[in-house]
Amino acid sequence: MKLKKTTDSTTDRLQCSVLWHFQTQEGFNNLCVDTVLRPKGLGIITGGEDGIIRIYEISSHTPSAEPQACVETKGGPIQCVAAHNVTRFGQNDLMTADSQGTLTVVCGQQILSRQSLASHALTCLQVQEDGRGYLEIVTGTERGLITACQASSQLWTMNLNDIVKVPTAPVSVRCLLGVELPDSHGHNHHYMLASDNMRRLHLILHGHLVMSLSVPAVITAMAQGAFFPASQLGPAGNPGSGAGDSKQVALGAANGSIYILYNMSVTAEEVARAESPITHLASLSLPDNPLDLLLCAGHFKMLSVYRQGELAYKHATSDWVNSVVTADVDGDGVNEVVIGCLDKTVTALKFS
């Protein structure tokens, strides 16, 4: 699939302001933003090298460098952290994946379960729930193991080494993303996308491999959104599916290239390029804009923002970015961007 050229202008100036910026006292590998301590009010949740979850409440002022709550996971360094109501107890729970291969679920600041899923580090974590309420907590490892769980039980496991037959090199999971995509009949399903180090993208549905796609480069970050008009992408793998603009997945690669997955096909050529290897992608919707912005971070001290494949804004950072999330942190009904960096800084950005 090749991206069609367009004559539409994307030169509208993008504005960005810093809402707040602070530095935590303890380092973290990953963060997320969600409601966890109170029925209302967001918090920044960090996963630390010391295995401790720390929660910083967001108010109208800059969050304090001192956390309002801490939870010891009794595990190794936390690689990923996520928030979701997986127990159905009425509030969001916390999940962590650590370097010892343990998935920990925390409910109400108490450990609900600890599941040992691998003898090595869990490097990816996704929580996916479909319209019927079926929920999967999915983890991935550098040795190719993908495991889906619920709060206290394992659902299924898959080893990419059994799928991708490469006897000279082990297969590793590079990133995971839960997505909603249409099948060949136009029916939407909640798939888990898994990329590996062999330039393959695997589409998984409830533990079953639906298909594997070859990609031009090793994919290290993914985000779903409406990044290009469907007319610009053109018909692809399933031309009758009726997929809209939002059924696109941006694929960031280890070589800095960005591709688009659309209608079960990947663009043959890059639609954008970053300076260095990409580690994080996210989408941001703005009012009165039919297309999303693509947020990109990687092995560079910057958050790059793309609009229809063109670099629209660059926000310099003090260190490499280890987290990029979107949330309505100022309560105006529009999502902002929260980024965490290796030097323990956390920044909220507002785009318009």
N, C-alpha and C positions, 0 to 999 in steps of 0.2 A: 504494500500500500504506500503510495506517494502522496505527500501533502500538496494540495493544489495552491497555486499562487493566488494572492488576493490583492485587490487594489484598495481595500478598506483601510482607512487611516487608524493607527493605534497610538498616535502621538499625543493624546490628551495627557497633560502633565499629572503625574501621580504625586500626591502630597503625603508626607509622613511626619508624625510627631511622636516624641517619646512621652508616654504617660507617666512612667516611673521606672526607676532603675535601682537595684540594690545588690549587695553581695552577701551571700550566706557565709556563715562561719565554717561550715563543714562542706567538703566537696561532694558532688553528686555526679552520677553517670547518666541520669535520665530524669525527666520531670513530666508531669501532666497537670492539667488544671481542671478541677471539677468541684462539685459540692460534696463534702464528706463529713465535716464536723457538725454543721447545722442544717436545718431544712432549707434555709436560704443563705446565700453567701458562698462565694467561690473560695477555694484554697489552692495554693501551689503545693503539689505533692512531689517531693524529691526522693529518689532512691540512692542511698549513699554507699560508698566503698566499704563502710563499716557494717553494712547490713541493716541499717536503721532507716525507717521511713520517717520523714519530717514533713510537717504540714504548716504552711505559712498562710494565715488568713489574709484575704484581700479586702481592703476597705477603701474608702475614698482617698486614703493617703498611701504613701509608699509602704509596702509590706515591711515589717520589722525583720532584721537579720536574725532575730531569735525566733525559733519555731514555736507555734502555739501548742503543738502536740508531737510526740515522738512514739514510734512503735518499733520495738526490737523484733526483727523477723527470726532471729536465732539461726541465721544462715550465713552464706558467704556474701561477697560484694554483690549488690543489686545491679543487674544489667538493664532491666526494663521494669517500669511501673505503669499500672493502668487502674482506672476507676470505673466501676460498673455495678449495677445492682444485680449481682449473681445469686444472692441468697433469697431474694424476694421478701426481705424483712423491712422494706420501706425506705431504705437509705442506701447510698452507694457504698459498695465494698471496695477494698483495695487488693490488688494482686501484684506480686513481684515475681520476677524470674531472676535467679542468681547464678553465680559462677560455679556453684556446687551441683547444679542440675536440679534445683528444688523450686517448685512452684508453691508460693505461700499465698493464702487467702486470708485477709484481715477483715473482720466484721466488728464495727463499733470499737475500734482500737484494741481488739483482742484477736489473737490468732485463732482462726476457725479450722484451718487445715494446712498441712505441709505435705506435699506429694513429691517424692523423689522420682523424677522422670528420666534422668540420665546420669551417667557417671562423669559427665563433663558439663561445661557451661551452657546454660540456656541464653541464647543471644537475641532471640526475637520473641515478642509477645503481642498477641492480638485477641480482643474480645469481640465476638460477633453474635448478634441476635437477630433472627428474622421476624417477619410480621406475625408469625404464629407463637412467638415467645420461645422458640427453640434456641438455646444458647450454647456456644462453645468458647472455651478459653484455649487458645492455640499457641503452642510454643515451638520454636525451632532451634536447632543446634548447628555448630560448625561441622559436625560429623554426619549431617544429612537427615537427622531424626526430626520428624514432625509429630507432635502429640496434641490431641484435643482432650480437654477435661471439662467437668463441671466443678462445682465448688468443692466437692470432696470425693470425686470418683473420676476414673479415666474412661473416656469414650472410645477413642481409637488412636492408633499410631501408624505411621508410615515412614519408611526409610527410603530416601531418594536413591541410595546406592543400589537398591533392588530394582529401581526403575530406569535409571541412567547407567547403562553398562559401560563403564570406563575403567578397565582393569588397571591402567597405569596411574590413576589419580583418584583419591576419594572425593565424593561429592559432598558439598556443604551447603546449608541453607544460608543465603545472604540476606534475605528480607522476606517478610510476610505482610499481607494486607487483606483484610476482609472487604469484599466488594459486592455490590449488587449489579449484575449484568444480565442482559437478555440472552436466552438460548436461540436456536435456529428458528423456533416458532414464535419468538417475540415474548416469551414468558420469562419474567424476571426471577432469578435465583440468587441466593446469597452464597457466593463462592469464597474460598480462601485461595488467594494467589501466593505462590511460593516461587522465588527465584533462586537459582543455584549458581555455582561457580563455573558451570559448563555452558553458560550462555543459553540456558533453558528457562522457560516460564511455565509453571505447572498450575493447572486449574483444578481445584479439589472441591468436591461437594460431599460433605458428611463422611469423610474418610475414603471416598472413591475418587480415583484419578479420572477426570473427565477428558482432559487433553493436555499435551505438552507442546509448547511453541518454541521455535528457535528465535532468538533475539540477536541483534547485531553485536551486543557487548554484554558483559556481566552486569546485571541489574542489582544495585545496592540500595535503592530507595524507591518508593512508590506512593502515589496519591491519586485519589479519584476526584473528578470534578468536570466542569464544562470549560475546557481550555481553548477550544477552537469551534467555530460553527461547523455543524455536521456537513454542510455543503462544501466546506473547504477540505474536509477529510475524505469525502466521497464514499461510494460503496466499497465495502471490504468483504471480509470473510463470509458474513451472513447478510446479504443485501436485503433480505425481506424481514429482518428482525424488528424494524421500526425503532431502533435505538435513538434516543435523543442526544442532545449535546452533552448532558450530564453523565452519560454512560461511557466516559472516557477515563483512562488511567494513564497518568504520566509516569514514565519509567526513567529514573535517573541511574546513570551507569558509572562504573569505576573509572572510566576514561573521561568523564565529564560530559558525555553526551546525554541528551534527553530525547526520548522517543514517546510515542503515544500508542497505547493499545485501544483499539476501537473495533467493535463488531468481530471480536476474536481474531484480529489481525494487528500486526505491529508495523508502524511506519518503517519503510526500508531505509529512510534517511533520517538523521537527527532533525528535530524541530527547533532545538536550541542547544547551546553549549555553555557549560560552566568553565571556570578557570582550571579546576582540578577535580579529583574524585569526589563524587556526590555521596553524602551520607544521609541526608534528610530532605524530604519533599512534603509539602502541605498545600492545600488549596484554601483560598480566601474569597468569599463572596462579598461584594459591596452593593449597596442600594443602587437601583436603577442601572445596574450593569448585568446584561444577560450572561456574560462570560466571567469565569473566575480568574483570579490572579494565581500564579504558580510560585510558591515560595521555595527557595532552594538554598541549602547549606551543605558544606563539605569541608575539604581540607584547605580552607581559606578563611581568613578573618573577615567574614562578610555574610550578610543575608542578601541574596540576589532575588529580585522579584521580576517575573516575566509576565508579559501580557501578549497573548497570541504569538508566543515564540520570541518576542522581542524583549530585550532587557529594559525594563521600565524604571527600575529604581535599585540602588545599592545602599545598604545600611552597613557601615563599618562596625565591626565588633572588636572587643579587646582580646579575644581568643577564638579558637575554633568553636563552632556551635555544636552542642551535643543534644539539643532538643529544640523542636519547632512545633508549637501547638497553637490552635486558635480557640478563643473563648471570648464571651462578652464580659470583660473584666470591669467595665465602667457602667454597666447597666443601661446602656442607651439602645439596646436591641440590635446592635451590630457587632459582629465579632472583631476582636483585635488579635494581634499576634504576640505571643509570649515566647521568648527565646532564652535558653539557658546555655552558658558557655563553660568551657573547661576551667576557667579561672574563678568559678563559683558565682559569677554574675548572672542576674536574671533581669530581663528588660521587657517592658510592654510597649508595643508600637501600635499606633493608630494610623490607618491608611484611609485616604479619601480621594 
